[in-house]
Amino acid sequence: MNLEKSIVTEETRDSIERKSIEIPIEFIVRKLHKTFPKINADTLTFSGVGLAVIGSIAALENNRKQKTEGKTPSKIVPSVILSIAHILDLLDGSMARLIASEDNTKENFYWGGIYDAVADRIKETAMTMSRISYARHIGGFKGTIGEIAGILSGVTGVLPSIARSICEEKGIKVSETAIGSSATRTILGTLITVFPEIKGFPIQPFVDLFITAGSIKTTKDRLSKLRKKTNPNDLLPESKRQQAKARKKTLIAVAGISLLAISGVTVLNHQIRRDEIIYSKP
């Protein structure tokens, strides 16, 4: 395996988590590309989005059944679906770099970066709406707290990515950070989407509030870089800056759509819950 130039990490995508899985991810991508040469990065990206939506719905139905029927259905199905969705997200960027290393006309990194940013937001929003819907299904004080925590997590989750794009548009390099990185939000978000409660104890509100705090802190830390002087030799090339500018505009638009979707689901959940209470009365 040629590791002279990594296809997994790059200058601004170099978190500890990413480096720790660099070798296995590169092996999988090269093997996948050799076995299925027609599969490209966009195929992996959009497949991941579809699986994340399906997995989020499966997790919600699974949790609702457990709450209403008192049974403990297997968590394997939603866990596997969401895990595959996130693995595909890990592979798409590496696949793009591998294909480009063979023929740089076959991958468009400008649009690929935008697609990836949109895909990440859709996946996070799908899991957030699943958690919010389940929290409303629980009802009472516990459900209300879970709902608020989920909304906060969903609204603030995009902020670190927007902050990164703002900095990179100015040419400022932004390294990935553990607490507020997309990987951390994905891992924790998946955990509480599939397991919002453990032995009756609601972990979802606490983890969602932790994710929210991490997103806010990371956003603040990244934007603070704008006030610091940067050596002109360390600035990103113009092509990267234009990509960041387009990604920023896209993320802001997607954030607005995501907010509308979360708001719509919240209102709908309240209406359904109110109707259930009315019709349950003798």
C-alpha positions, -999 to +999 in steps of 0.1 A: +000+000+000+014+034-010+012+057+020+036+084+006+007+107+003-023+099+024-058+099+008-074+100+043-059+131+059-051+164+044-039+198+056-071+209+073-086+174+080-061+160+104-079+153+137-066+127+161-097+105+153-090+107+116-053+099+120-061+069+142-081+052+115-060+063+085-045+029+076-077+008+078-097+035+059-071+037+032-071-001+029-109-003+026-111+025+000-084+010-022-100-024-020-134-010-027-122+010-057-104-020-071-134-043-067-161-017-078-142+008-100-174+026-111-183+037-075-172+073-069-172+096-039-207+110-047-222+075-047-209+069-012-220+104+000-256+100-012-259+064-001-248+075+033-275+101+034-302+076+025-291+051+050-289+078+078-325+088+071-337+052+071-317+044+103-331+074+121-367+064+113-359+028+123-344+040+156-375+062+163-399+034+156-378+010+177-378+033+207-415+041+204-424+004+203-402-001+234-420+027+253-456+018+243-455-020+243-431-024+271-409-047+250-372-044+244-368-047+206-333-054+192-313-022+186-291-041+160-310-029+129-309+009+135-274+006+149-261-013+118-278+010+094-265+042+110-230+028+114-228+019+077-241+054+068-213+070+089-187+046+075-196+057+040-191+093+051-156+084+062-148+068+029-162+094+004-134+120+007-107+094+006-123+078-025-124+112-042-087+118-035-078+082-047-097+086-079-082+121-085-047+107-080-053+084-109-072+109-131-078+145-118-106+150-143-128+124-127-135+142-094-148+177-089-136+187-054-154+220-056-189+204-058-178+173-039-170+195-008-204+211-011-222+178-015-204+164+015-213+195+037-250+192+027-249+154+033-235+158+068-262+183+077-290+161+064-277+132+084-274+152+116-308+167+111-324+133+105-310+119+138-320+151+156-356+149+144-357+113+155-346+122+190-369+152+192-399+131+181-391+104+207-387+130+234-422+144+226-435+108+226-423+104+262-441+135+272-440+152+306-411+171+321-386+145+310-398+146+274-398+184+273-362+187+285-352+161+259-370+180+232-354+213+241-319+197+243-324+180+209-335+213+193-305+231+207-282+204+195-298+205+160-296+243+157-260+247+169-246+216+152-239+234+119-221+264+135-186+249+137-188+241+100-199+276+091-171+290+113-146+268+095-158+280+061-156+317+072-120+312+083-110+292+053-126+318+030-101+343+045-073+318+039-070+308+075-063+271+082-086+254+107-076+221+121-102+196+132-109+195+169-121+166+190-149+180+211-167+200+184-158+180+153-183+164+130-170+130+140-177+136+177-213+149+170-219+119+147-207+093+173-226+108+202-256+116+181-259+081+169-255+067+204-284+087+218-306+083+186-305+045+191-302+046+229-320+077+242-326+059+275-305+033+293-324+012+319-350+040+321-325+068+326-327+095+299-291+101+286-303+119+255-308+154+271-274+153+288-255+142+257-274+166+234-265+195+258-229+183+258-229+183+220-244+218+220-217+231+244-190+215+222-204+231+191-206+266+207-171+263+221-156+251+188-174+279+169-160+305+193-125+291+191-125+290+153-139+325+148-113+338+173-087+330+146-100+358+125-086+383+151-051+368+149-025+378+124-016+351+099+017+348+080+008+353+043+029+322+035+006+301+057-027+312+040-047+287+020-045+289-018-072+308-037-089+276-049-094+265-013-107+299-004-133+299-032-144+264-022-148+276+014-169+306+002-193+284-017-195+259+012-203+288+036-232+300+015-245+264+011-242+257+048-261+288+057-289+279+033-290+243+045-290+255+081-321+275+074-339+246+058-328+223+087-342+248+112-375+249+093-376+211+093-369+208+130-395+235+137-420+217+116-414+184+132-417+200+167-450+216+159-463+184+143-453+164+173-471+187+197-502+185+176-501+147+175-495+146+212-523+170+220-547+149+198-537+117+215-545+133+249-578+146+237-589+113+222-577+093+251-601+111+274-634+092+281 
